[in-house]
Amino acid sequence: MKFKIKKGDTVAVLAGKDKGKEGKVTQILAKENRIVVEGVNISFKHLRAKQSGQGGQKIQFFAPIDISNVQLLCPKCKKNSRVGIQLTDDKKRVRICKKCQTAID
């Protein structure tokens, strides 16, 4: 499935425990319709000690969230907006902000 949100875009979270937060997309999991956003949905993984006498570890990572729970932030108008596709004069597809009609790429 092809998404209108790409790696490196800034998105706002619309639903869930992190509603209202903003972050940069670091990874897209297309088969599962999920994305990983920096600073959002922080989870911990507990690792057991590998040798006796050594302590275990608690690793913090950003868990993926559903792509339907985020919306792209327009770099120009700084608002949440839907994304449209527009053809340029040289037949290239460009993503545009539906609110201010400017190119996003």
Chimera marker file (.cmm) of the C-alpha trace (Angstrom):
<marker_set name="trace">
<marker id="1" x="0.000" y="0.000" z="0.000" r="1" g="1" b="0" radius="0.5"/>
<marker id="2" x="1.286" y="3.466" z="-0.846" r="1" g="1" b="0" radius="0.5"/>
<marker id="3" x="1.028" y="6.252" z="1.711" r="1" g="1" b="0" radius="0.5"/>
<marker id="4" x="1.069" y="10.024" z="1.327" r="1" g="1" b="0" radius="0.5"/>
<marker id="5" x="3.228" y="10.284" z="4.458" r="1" g="1" b="0" radius="0.5"/>
<marker id="6" x="6.915" y="9.623" z="3.932" r="1" g="1" b="0" radius="0.5"/>
<marker id="7" x="9.969" y="9.057" z="6.094" r="1" g="1" b="0" radius="0.5"/>
<marker id="8" x="11.264" y="12.375" z="7.446" r="1" g="1" b="0" radius="0.5"/>
<marker id="9" x="7.864" y="14.128" z="7.449" r="1" g="1" b="0" radius="0.5"/>
<marker id="10" x="6.601" y="15.856" z="10.590" r="1" g="1" b="0" radius="0.5"/>
<marker id="11" x="3.249" y="14.514" z="11.765" r="1" g="1" b="0" radius="0.5"/>
<marker id="12" x="0.764" y="15.220" z="14.555" r="1" g="1" b="0" radius="0.5"/>
<marker id="13" x="-0.884" y="12.425" z="16.535" r="1" g="1" b="0" radius="0.5"/>
<marker id="14" x="-4.694" y="12.564" z="16.402" r="1" g="1" b="0" radius="0.5"/>
<marker id="15" x="-5.673" y="9.663" z="18.676" r="1" g="1" b="0" radius="0.5"/>
<marker id="16" x="-4.315" y="7.536" z="21.501" r="1" g="1" b="0" radius="0.5"/>
<marker id="17" x="-2.322" y="8.209" z="24.641" r="1" g="1" b="0" radius="0.5"/>
<marker id="18" x="-0.004" y="10.643" z="22.828" r="1" g="1" b="0" radius="0.5"/>
<marker id="19" x="-2.769" y="12.731" z="21.236" r="1" g="1" b="0" radius="0.5"/>
<marker id="20" x="-1.555" y="16.242" z="20.395" r="1" g="1" b="0" radius="0.5"/>
<marker id="21" x="2.156" y="15.361" z="20.211" r="1" g="1" b="0" radius="0.5"/>
<marker id="22" x="4.240" y="16.028" z="17.127" r="1" g="1" b="0" radius="0.5"/>
<marker id="23" x="7.249" y="14.163" z="15.802" r="1" g="1" b="0" radius="0.5"/>
<marker id="24" x="9.276" y="13.119" z="12.804" r="1" g="1" b="0" radius="0.5"/>
<marker id="25" x="8.543" y="9.849" z="10.981" r="1" g="1" b="0" radius="0.5"/>
<marker id="26" x="11.526" y="7.512" z="11.322" r="1" g="1" b="0" radius="0.5"/>
<marker id="27" x="10.151" y="4.306" z="9.834" r="1" g="1" b="0" radius="0.5"/>
<marker id="28" x="7.159" y="3.144" z="7.771" r="1" g="1" b="0" radius="0.5"/>
<marker id="29" x="5.849" y="-0.416" z="8.096" r="1" g="1" b="0" radius="0.5"/>
<marker id="30" x="3.697" y="-0.615" z="4.955" r="1" g="1" b="0" radius="0.5"/>
<marker id="31" x="2.485" y="-4.213" z="5.320" r="1" g="1" b="0" radius="0.5"/>
<marker id="32" x="1.089" y="-3.506" z="8.791" r="1" g="1" b="0" radius="0.5"/>
<marker id="33" x="-0.189" y="0.060" z="8.036" r="1" g="1" b="0" radius="0.5"/>
<marker id="34" x="1.902" y="1.416" z="10.901" r="1" g="1" b="0" radius="0.5"/>
<marker id="35" x="4.581" y="4.063" z="11.306" r="1" g="1" b="0" radius="0.5"/>
<marker id="36" x="7.214" y="4.856" z="13.919" r="1" g="1" b="0" radius="0.5"/>
<marker id="37" x="7.244" y="8.487" z="15.074" r="1" g="1" b="0" radius="0.5"/>
<marker id="38" x="10.132" y="9.943" z="17.071" r="1" g="1" b="0" radius="0.5"/>
<marker id="39" x="9.085" y="10.864" z="20.626" r="1" g="1" b="0" radius="0.5"/>
<marker id="40" x="5.669" y="9.174" z="20.415" r="1" g="1" b="0" radius="0.5"/>
<marker id="41" x="4.431" y="5.867" z="21.910" r="1" g="1" b="0" radius="0.5"/>
<marker id="42" x="7.480" y="5.222" z="24.098" r="1" g="1" b="0" radius="0.5"/>
<marker id="43" x="7.757" y="1.602" z="25.249" r="1" g="1" b="0" radius="0.5"/>
<marker id="44" x="10.276" y="-0.314" z="27.333" r="1" g="1" b="0" radius="0.5"/>
<marker id="45" x="11.822" y="-3.720" z="26.830" r="1" g="1" b="0" radius="0.5"/>
<marker id="46" x="13.274" y="-5.496" z="29.843" r="1" g="1" b="0" radius="0.5"/>
<marker id="47" x="16.332" y="-7.653" z="29.182" r="1" g="1" b="0" radius="0.5"/>
<marker id="48" x="17.520" y="-10.329" z="31.548" r="1" g="1" b="0" radius="0.5"/>
<marker id="49" x="21.131" y="-10.354" z="32.735" r="1" g="1" b="0" radius="0.5"/>
<marker id="50" x="23.338" y="-12.435" z="30.436" r="1" g="1" b="0" radius="0.5"/>
<marker id="51" x="25.889" y="-13.352" z="33.106" r="1" g="1" b="0" radius="0.5"/>
<marker id="52" x="25.448" y="-13.857" z="36.805" r="1" g="1" b="0" radius="0.5"/>
<marker id="53" x="26.504" y="-10.826" z="38.823" r="1" g="1" b="0" radius="0.5"/>
<marker id="54" x="25.517" y="-8.485" z="36.025" r="1" g="1" b="0" radius="0.5"/>
<marker id="55" x="22.327" y="-6.459" z="36.104" r="1" g="1" b="0" radius="0.5"/>
<marker id="56" x="19.548" y="-6.563" z="33.556" r="1" g="1" b="0" radius="0.5"/>
<marker id="57" x="18.692" y="-3.692" z="31.261" r="1" g="1" b="0" radius="0.5"/>
<marker id="58" x="15.637" y="-1.600" z="30.509" r="1" g="1" b="0" radius="0.5"/>
<marker id="59" x="15.677" y="-0.471" z="26.865" r="1" g="1" b="0" radius="0.5"/>
<marker id="60" x="13.472" y="2.405" z="25.731" r="1" g="1" b="0" radius="0.5"/>
<marker id="61" x="12.168" y="2.464" z="22.136" r="1" g="1" b="0" radius="0.5"/>
<marker id="62" x="9.460" y="4.098" z="20.031" r="1" g="1" b="0" radius="0.5"/>
<marker id="63" x="6.755" y="1.556" z="19.195" r="1" g="1" b="0" radius="0.5"/>
<marker id="64" x="4.816" y="1.809" z="15.931" r="1" g="1" b="0" radius="0.5"/>
<marker id="65" x="1.360" y="3.407" z="15.800" r="1" g="1" b="0" radius="0.5"/>
<marker id="66" x="-1.378" y="3.061" z="13.216" r="1" g="1" b="0" radius="0.5"/>
<marker id="67" x="-1.003" y="5.410" z="10.262" r="1" g="1" b="0" radius="0.5"/>
<marker id="68" x="-4.672" y="6.429" z="10.529" r="1" g="1" b="0" radius="0.5"/>
<marker id="69" x="-3.930" y="8.058" z="13.902" r="1" g="1" b="0" radius="0.5"/>
<marker id="70" x="-1.541" y="10.662" z="12.471" r="1" g="1" b="0" radius="0.5"/>
<marker id="71" x="-1.864" y="13.591" z="10.097" r="1" g="1" b="0" radius="0.5"/>
<marker id="72" x="0.806" y="15.466" z="8.199" r="1" g="1" b="0" radius="0.5"/>
<marker id="73" x="1.901" y="18.909" z="9.434" r="1" g="1" b="0" radius="0.5"/>
<marker id="74" x="2.329" y="21.363" z="6.568" r="1" g="1" b="0" radius="0.5"/>
<marker id="75" x="5.848" y="22.876" z="6.670" r="1" g="1" b="0" radius="0.5"/>
<marker id="76" x="4.551" y="26.263" z="5.477" r="1" g="1" b="0" radius="0.5"/>
<marker id="77" x="1.287" y="26.889" z="7.364" r="1" g="1" b="0" radius="0.5"/>
<marker id="78" x="2.246" y="24.667" z="10.375" r="1" g="1" b="0" radius="0.5"/>
<marker id="79" x="-1.261" y="23.121" z="10.539" r="1" g="1" b="0" radius="0.5"/>
<marker id="80" x="-2.549" y="19.575" z="10.318" r="1" g="1" b="0" radius="0.5"/>
<marker id="81" x="-3.759" y="19.018" z="6.798" r="1" g="1" b="0" radius="0.5"/>
<marker id="82" x="-4.790" y="16.367" z="4.352" r="1" g="1" b="0" radius="0.5"/>
<marker id="83" x="-2.402" y="15.646" z="1.523" r="1" g="1" b="0" radius="0.5"/>
<marker id="84" x="-3.288" y="15.896" z="-2.153" r="1" g="1" b="0" radius="0.5"/>
<marker id="85" x="-1.422" y="14.978" z="-5.314" r="1" g="1" b="0" radius="0.5"/>
<marker id="86" x="-0.967" y="17.465" z="-8.141" r="1" g="1" b="0" radius="0.5"/>
<marker id="87" x="0.747" y="17.067" z="-11.505" r="1" g="1" b="0" radius="0.5"/>
<marker id="88" x="3.328" y="19.689" z="-12.416" r="1" g="1" b="0" radius="0.5"/>
<marker id="89" x="3.975" y="21.012" z="-15.924" r="1" g="1" b="0" radius="0.5"/>
<marker id="90" x="6.660" y="18.384" z="-16.529" r="1" g="1" b="0" radius="0.5"/>
<marker id="91" x="4.258" y="15.534" z="-15.544" r="1" g="1" b="0" radius="0.5"/>
<marker id="92" x="5.726" y="14.967" z="-12.062" r="1" g="1" b="0" radius="0.5"/>
<marker id="93" x="3.513" y="14.091" z="-9.107" r="1" g="1" b="0" radius="0.5"/>
<marker id="94" x="3.891" y="16.512" z="-6.178" r="1" g="1" b="0" radius="0.5"/>
<marker id="95" x="2.283" y="16.303" z="-2.743" r="1" g="1" b="0" radius="0.5"/>
<marker id="96" x="0.354" y="19.431" z="-1.762" r="1" g="1" b="0" radius="0.5"/>
<marker id="97" x="-1.241" y="20.748" z="1.430" r="1" g="1" b="0" radius="0.5"/>
<marker id="98" x="-5.040" y="20.862" z="1.073" r="1" g="1" b="0" radius="0.5"/>
<marker id="99" x="-5.267" y="23.995" z="3.275" r="1" g="1" b="0" radius="0.5"/>
<marker id="100" x="-2.687" y="26.343" z="1.752" r="1" g="1" b="0" radius="0.5"/>
<marker id="101" x="-2.202" y="24.589" z="-1.644" r="1" g="1" b="0" radius="0.5"/>
<marker id="102" x="1.613" y="24.650" z="-1.442" r="1" g="1" b="0" radius="0.5"/>
<marker id="103" x="3.953" y="21.823" z="-2.428" r="1" g="1" b="0" radius="0.5"/>
<marker id="104" x="5.266" y="19.715" z="0.466" r="1" g="1" b="0" radius="0.5"/>
<marker id="105" x="8.291" y="17.967" z="-1.078" r="1" g="1" b="0" radius="0.5"/>
<link id1="1" id2="2" r="1" g="1" b="0" radius="0.2"/>
<link id1="2" id2="3" r="1" g="1" b="0" radius="0.2"/>
<link id1="3" id2="4" r="1" g="1" b="0" radius="0.2"/>
<link id1="4" id2="5" r="1" g="1" b="0" radius="0.2"/>
<link id1="5" id2="6" r="1" g="1" b="0" radius="0.2"/>
<link id1="6" id2="7" r="1" g="1" b="0" radius="0.2"/>
<link id1="7" id2="8" r="1" g="1" b="0" radius="0.2"/>
<link id1="8" id2="9" r="1" g="1" b="0" radius="0.2"/>
<link id1="9" id2="10" r="1" g="1" b="0" radius="0.2"/>
<link id1="10" id2="11" r="1" g="1" b="0" radius="0.2"/>
<link id1="11" id2="12" r="1" g="1" b="0" radius="0.2"/>
<link id1="12" id2="13" r="1" g="1" b="0" radius="0.2"/>
<link id1="13" id2="14" r="1" g="1" b="0" radius="0.2"/>
<link id1="14" id2="15" r="1" g="1" b="0" radius="0.2"/>
<link id1="15" id2="16" r="1" g="1" b="0" radius="0.2"/>
<link id1="16" id2="17" r="1" g="1" b="0" radius="0.2"/>
<link id1="17" id2="18" r="1" g="1" b="0" radius="0.2"/>
<link id1="18" id2="19" r="1" g="1" b="0" radius="0.2"/>
<link id1="19" id2="20" r="1" g="1" b="0" radius="0.2"/>
<link id1="20" id2="21" r="1" g="1" b="0" radius="0.2"/>
<link id1="21" id2="22" r="1" g="1" b="0" radius="0.2"/>
<link id1="22" id2="23" r="1" g="1" b="0" radius="0.2"/>
<link id1="23" id2="24" r="1" g="1" b="0" radius="0.2"/>
<link id1="24" id2="25" r="1" g="1" b="0" radius="0.2"/>
<link id1="25" id2="26" r="1" g="1" b="0" radius="0.2"/>
<link id1="26" id2="27" r="1" g="1" b="0" radius="0.2"/>
<link id1="27" id2="28" r="1" g="1" b="0" radius="0.2"/>
<link id1="28" id2="29" r="1" g="1" b="0" radius="0.2"/>
<link id1="29" id2="30" r="1" g="1" b="0" radius="0.2"/>
<link id1="30" id2="31" r="1" g="1" b="0" radius="0.2"/>
<link id1="31" id2="32" r="1" g="1" b="0" radius="0.2"/>
<link id1="32" id2="33" r="1" g="1" b="0" radius="0.2"/>
<link id1="33" id2="34" r="1" g="1" b="0" radius="0.2"/>
<link id1="34" id2="35" r="1" g="1" b="0" radius="0.2"/>
<link id1="35" id2="36" r="1" g="1" b="0" radius="0.2"/>
<link id1="36" id2="37" r="1" g="1" b="0" radius="0.2"/>
<link id1="37" id2="38" r="1" g="1" b="0" radius="0.2"/>
<link id1="38" id2="39" r="1" g="1" b="0" radius="0.2"/>
<link id1="39" id2="40" r="1" g="1" b="0" radius="0.2"/>
<link id1="40" id2="41" r="1" g="1" b="0" radius="0.2"/>
<link id1="41" id2="42" r="1" g="1" b="0" radius="0.2"/>
<link id1="42" id2="43" r="1" g="1" b="0" radius="0.2"/>
<link id1="43" id2="44" r="1" g="1" b="0" radius="0.2"/>
<link id1="44" id2="45" r="1" g="1" b="0" radius="0.2"/>
<link id1="45" id2="46" r="1" g="1" b="0" radius="0.2"/>
<link id1="46" id2="47" r="1" g="1" b="0" radius="0.2"/>
<link id1="47" id2="48" r="1" g="1" b="0" radius="0.2"/>
<link id1="48" id2="49" r="1" g="1" b="0" radius="0.2"/>
<link id1="49" id2="50" r="1" g="1" b="0" radius="0.2"/>
<link id1="50" id2="51" r="1" g="1" b="0" radius="0.2"/>
<link id1="51" id2="52" r="1" g="1" b="0" radius="0.2"/>
<link id1="52" id2="53" r="1" g="1" b="0" radius="0.2"/>
<link id1="53" id2="54" r="1" g="1" b="0" radius="0.2"/>
<link id1="54" id2="55" r="1" g="1" b="0" radius="0.2"/>
<link id1="55" id2="56" r="1" g="1" b="0" radius="0.2"/>
<link id1="56" id2="57" r="1" g="1" b="0" radius="0.2"/>
<link id1="57" id2="58" r="1" g="1" b="0" radius="0.2"/>
<link id1="58" id2="59" r="1" g="1" b="0" radius="0.2"/>
<link id1="59" id2="60" r="1" g="1" b="0" radius="0.2"/>
<link id1="60" id2="61" r="1" g="1" b="0" radius="0.2"/>
<link id1="61" id2="62" r="1" g="1" b="0" radius="0.2"/>
<link id1="62" id2="63" r="1" g="1" b="0" radius="0.2"/>
<link id1="63" id2="64" r="1" g="1" b="0" radius="0.2"/>
<link id1="64" id2="65" r="1" g="1" b="0" radius="0.2"/>
<link id1="65" id2="66" r="1" g="1" b="0" radius="0.2"/>
<link id1="66" id2="67" r="1" g="1" b="0" radius="0.2"/>
<link id1="67" id2="68" r="1" g="1" b="0" radius="0.2"/>
<link id1="68" id2="69" r="1" g="1" b="0" radius="0.2"/>
<link id1="69" id2="70" r="1" g="1" b="0" radius="0.2"/>
<link id1="70" id2="71" r="1" g="1" b="0" radius="0.2"/>
<link id1="71" id2="72" r="1" g="1" b="0" radius="0.2"/>
<link id1="72" id2="73" r="1" g="1" b="0" radius="0.2"/>
<link id1="73" id2="74" r="1" g="1" b="0" radius="0.2"/>
<link id1="74" id2="75" r="1" g="1" b="0" radius="0.2"/>
<link id1="75" id2="76" r="1" g="1" b="0" radius="0.2"/>
<link id1="76" id2="77" r="1" g="1" b="0" radius="0.2"/>
<link id1="77" id2="78" r="1" g="1" b="0" radius="0.2"/>
<link id1="78" id2="79" r="1" g="1" b="0" radius="0.2"/>
<link id1="79" id2="80" r="1" g="1" b="0" radius="0.2"/>
<link id1="80" id2="81" r="1" g="1" b="0" radius="0.2"/>
<link id1="81" id2="82" r="1" g="1" b="0" radius="0.2"/>
<link id1="82" id2="83" r="1" g="1" b="0" radius="0.2"/>
<link id1="83" id2="84" r="1" g="1" b="0" radius="0.2"/>
<link id1="84" id2="85" r="1" g="1" b="0" radius="0.2"/>
<link id1="85" id2="86" r="1" g="1" b="0" radius="0.2"/>
<link id1="86" id2="87" r="1" g="1" b="0" radius="0.2"/>
<link id1="87" id2="88" r="1" g="1" b="0" radius="0.2"/>
<link id1="88" id2="89" r="1" g="1" b="0" radius="0.2"/>
<link id1="89" id2="90" r="1" g="1" b="0" radius="0.2"/>
<link id1="90" id2="91" r="1" g="1" b="0" radius="0.2"/>
<link id1="91" id2="92" r="1" g="1" b="0" radius="0.2"/>
<link id1="92" id2="93" r="1" g="1" b="0" radius="0.2"/>
<link id1="93" id2="94" r="1" g="1" b="0" radius="0.2"/>
<link id1="94" id2="95" r="1" g="1" b="0" radius="0.2"/>
<link id1="95" id2="96" r="1" g="1" b="0" radius="0.2"/>
<link id1="96" id2="97" r="1" g="1" b="0" radius="0.2"/>
<link id1="97" id2="98" r="1" g="1" b="0" radius="0.2"/>
<link id1="98" id2="99" r="1" g="1" b="0" radius="0.2"/>
<link id1="99" id2="100" r="1" g="1" b="0" radius="0.2"/>
<link id1="100" id2="101" r="1" g="1" b="0" radius="0.2"/>
<link id1="101" id2="102" r="1" g="1" b="0" radius="0.2"/>
<link id1="102" id2="103" r="1" g="1" b="0" radius="0.2"/>
<link id1="103" id2="104" r="1" g="1" b="0" radius="0.2"/>
<link id1="104" id2="105" r="1" g="1" b="0" radius="0.2"/>
</marker_set>
